[in-house]
């Protein structure tokens, strides 16, 4: 027993020793841990959020999870963010109480300033995260700048909150203006030409408007209206504004507002029928990113809308975070139905992570404030201290870069920048992605950020997936409709006395009703009927009931500018100065202004010198010069080897000129023995053949075919003689004539074809006119009615023809222009022309006047032939002279003077070249090149009655 007791006593002693050792170890471990905790440096950071909103709740849960996740994976860091929260309570005053109310009056300061200064003066926060809205951020930026405390917002997106206002403001989110290119790309893809901007009336709403307006105007999209809705607007006020939008023709709306106001807006729009076919709604990323906060009823009201939002790459870390966040959020807010964190929550998570990393990089420094001297008259704002660490912390934040939950996190110019936006379409219970937009590639169907080799920027709608539009139409909405106010388009038409084939207005004196007919009217009716939608309209004459016009065509077109007419249809010409105020469709008639003159019988005016008229004077002179030049070339080539080109100088000169001009009728008898001369003559014979044939044809035409010619062929002749000229009343041709420097005192007006014919028949000397200027359609109509009495004279001055007039920026212009092309290219246009013009044409084809120009043949038609002949002749001369100089190079290289050399060479050139085959034949030397004497080129082989020359008689005798 004693041994057992002794043994048990020893065991108890060992247990006590082990327990003591364990307790001592626990003591040391706790001391070590305590020392470790004591070594971490708490850094106070303020968080200003509206904890009663979904964004505030989501932001706070993401911030707390970010801190927990970051320090769990970075336990060795020596700094710890110590969060000090303030509730902004959802309004600007609350935000000012948490931050700064800079512009408030002194009597309003009181407790607000003391509360606003609490974070910095009492808590000595080194940075502030928040606030939620752009308006609230405005009140904190000034405080951060004064205290040198970075203000970091993950949800204040207004472009007005620029880092240039305060370098201590860091936007850990995207600037609203960054989404503007993506929105404009959507407009380009679907070719919408108008847009209405609907935005909230505060700093958040106003900030993006200048950017999006300028961007849309840059792609020729007109912002027709800006609908500003107060955040406190009632449902009745929202409905009134939407009813106003329904009366407008634009059907593409860009909505930029806060979530609660946006949900009410779409609920009301759905209620009054603005979510039906033809409407297009585009949401900015502020609403698109928060679609998950919409209730099921609110989602039903936005079916078919498009939206853009920043692209967030899907990663394992993000999926894990979403699962953990859902569990935590449901535990903290069991009554809320937020399904998953949105982009603002991810930015809040990344912002806290970046701040924790930046604080650690600053290191264990003195996180304190330098107090200012407080004077007796100082305000509470003057007592704010300056952070000693603020500048270093700011630089650390700007240089922080990592891959966060929202993607690559890095601050440029004080804010984040997105590489891509996703285009979504609300279908069913949520939004479905239909495409992407990137700064480099534009709209693309699938996003592959790793593949950056393509540099093609596209705005093709083919790169966008299938979209379900509001009302589920089977077509892409065109973006506009006629106003639904029950009014028809008011179409102004001109009132005129003549040329009624184009436009004719008839008044019924009994009923005071008007009937408008004519070629232009039928074309417009055909064009409007070919549109894929119905457009009600009515014609309104621009005149008095007694048929008098109220003004000229410029006055009529200006009524569209004054909005008295919605369009103008008639014989209205597209002119540059008119297009400054209105838009024209594509023309539907021929273009141009021409001169109309009488024509006279040419038989009575033929003169004895008519044979000179087929060729112009420049062609006559060129032909004569070339005849002389060719004769000189042939003499040079043949003089030393051909007896026909030798003899006394007078005989040689006569032979040369006779030979050259006889080639006109191919009557030359002189032999050509040089190959060079034969080549030159072949080219020259071809030139002479073409020239003589053309001369013969032109002269025959003048003497037989052409019986009529215009009385005036040149506009300068009218100006020089001071002739009277006419133009149609109210036409733009008056301005054209003034620009052509005609004297206004020589202008005379005509209203109808009959009056024009009367003025032309009288002539300028008898109270009429010598010529009339008008557009080609009027000229052709007039000529068809008066057969061979008048004609149009070239040139035709270019203008753009008749077009329909619409207000500037009217969406009808593009559709009507396409319809004009369809009508003018089809058979319907031929039927309309036949109905209005061919029935008035009583002339045969031989009697019709035509547009005349000069029948003279000019040098322009032959300069190519002369160039070939000249180049060939010059080359032949160069070759022959080079051979001659080479043969007598001893003279050229001699020591005599230049004058002596020239005289010697001239003497040698005048001598016979006895080495030539022609002189060897003369000396009875065998000649193997021919069995008979060389006949003259182009001459008959038969010998005439002329006495044979010595050289030829000798040769002929040899062959007898």
Secondary structure, 3 states (H helix, E strand, C coil): CHHHHHHHHHHHHHHHHHHHHHHHHHHHHHHHHHHHHHHCEEEEEEEEECCCCHHHHHHHHHHHHHHHHHHHHCCCCCEEEEEEEEECCCCHHHHHHHCCCCCCCHHHHHHHHHHHCHHHHHCCCCEEEECCCHHHHHHHHHHHHHHCCEEEECCCCCCCCCCCCCCCEEEEEECHHHHHHHHHHHHHHHCCCEEEEEEECCHHHHHHHHHHHHHHHHCCCEEEEEEEECCCCCHHHHHHHHHHHHCCCECEEEEECCHHHHHHHHHHHHHHCCCCCCCEEEECHHHHCCHHHCCHHHHHCCCCCEEEEECCCCCHHHHHHHHHHHHHHHHHCCCCCCCCCCHHHHHHHHHHHHHHHHHHHHCCCCCCEECCCCCCCCCCHHHCCEECCHHHHHHHHHCCEEEECCEEEECECCEECCCEEEEEEEECCEEEEEEEEECCCEEECCCCCCCCCCCCCECCHHHCCCCCCCCCCCCCCCCECCCCCCCCEEEEEECCCCCCCCCEEEECCCCCCEEEECHHHHHHHHHHHCCCCCCCEEEEEEECCCCCECCCHHHHHHHHHCCCCCEECCCCECCCCHHHCEEECCCCCCCCEEEEEEEEECHHHCCCCHHHCCECHHHHHHHHHHHHHHHHHHHHHHCCCCHHHCCCHHHHHHHHHHHHHHCCCCCCCCCCCCHHHHHHHHHHHHHHHHHHHHHHHHHHHHHHHCCEEECCCCHHHHHHHCCCEEEECCCCHHHHHHHCCCCHHHEEEECCHHHHHHHHHHCHHHCCCCEEEEEHHHHHHHHHHHHHHEEEEEEEECCCCECCEEECCCCHHHHHHHHHHHHHCCHHHHHHHHHHCHHHCCCCCCCCCCCECCCCECHHHCHHHHHHHHHHHHHHHHHHHHHHHHHCHHHHCCCCCHHHHHHHHHHHHHCCCCCCHHHHHHCCCCCCCCCCCCCCCCCCCCCCCCCCCHHHHHHHHHCC
